[in-house]
Amino acid sequence: ASGLNNAAFQIGGALGSAIVTSVAVSQAVGSDPLAALTEGYRSAFGASVAFAALGLVVAIALLRKGPGPAADFQAPALESERRG
């Protein structure tokens, strides 16, 4: 399970970097190179904030589902509890 978690973390980081870089390059247009680069970075940070907000909404939605079927589980009584 640890290897799968590490692989998912690395793939997610690479995919996130690729998306943010693509947004930055696609929005870096204009006659002034510094202004274009600034606009590209501004768009990339905006995309990063949007993805973080989406992740927060998904996490909150998944955490509000409540306890799963394991919450109904009753542990068997110990032998000393049965005698008493």
N, C-alpha and C positions, 0 to 999 in steps of 0.2 A: 504494500500500500504506500510506503514511503517513496519508492521509486516512481510510482504513478503520480503521486502528488508533486514530486520534484519536476517530472517531465511536463506535467500540465502547467506548472508555474513558469517554466522556461519557455514553453510554446506560447503561453499567454503574453509573456513579456515581449517576445519577439513579434508576435502579431500586433500588439499594441504599439510598439515602436514603429512597425511598418505602416500602420494606419496613420499615426501622428505625422510621420515623415511625409507620407503621400499628401496629406492635407496641407502641410507647410509648403511643399514644393508646388502644389497645384494653385495655391493662393498667392505665391510670390511672383506677382506680375507688376509691371510698371516700368517707366523709363529710368527712375532713380533706383539703383540697386539696393541701397540701404533702406529706403522706404519700402521697397518690395519685400526685402527680407524681414523687416519688422512686421509687415502685414501678414506674411506667411506664418511667422511665429505666433502672432496674435490669434490667427485662425486655428493653429495647431493646439494652443493652450485652451481655446474655446472648445475644441473637439474633446480634449482630455477632460475638461470639466463636465461636459455632457455625458461622457462615458462613465465618469465617477458617479454622477447623479443617477444615471440609469442603474448602475450597480447597487447604489444605496436603496433605490426604490425596490429592486428585485429582492435584495436581502431582507428588507423590512417586510415585504409581502410574504416571503417564505418563512420568516420567523414568527409571523402572527398566526400561523395555522394551528398552533396549539400542540399539546402533547400527542404523541402517536400512540399506537396500540400498546406499547410497553408500559404506559401509565396505568393500565388496568391490571397489570400483573401483580398478584399477591404472592409474596415469598412464603414458602412452607414454614410452618411453626417449628421451632426447635423442640427437641425431646424434653428439655427442662420446662418449656412453656406448656406442653401438653399435660404434664403431671400436676402442675401447680394449680 
